[in-house]
Amino acid sequence: MEWSITLVGMFGVLTLLFLAGMPVAFAFLLINVVGLYVFMGGEKALALLVTSAFDSVATFVLVTVPLFIL
């Protein structure tokens, strides 16, 4: 499948999710997970998703951000 066809389809689904009232963060999350699965393959994509999610919360630099909000 061509990447351009997939890109147009993903933008179409994203637009439908927005029109259906899904919050922007969850719509982007769903589109990103599906895109990762399509372009990288199943098990490898899920392993990358788990690793990047763990690495993003394991950085200590971002610990002070919620304290400034309080």
C-alpha positions, 0 to 999 in steps of 0.5 A: 500500500502506498504511503500517500493513500494511507496518509489521506485515509488517516487524515480522513479518519482523524477528521471523522473522529474530530467530528464525532466529538472525540477529544483531540488527545485521544484521537491523535493517540488512536491515529498514532498507534494505528499508524505505528502498527501499519508502518512498522508491523505489529509486535515491533510497533507495540514494543516501541510504543511501550519503550518510548512511553516508559522513557518519557516518564523516566526523565527527571527533568520534567518532575518539576513541571507540575510543581510550577503549576501548583 
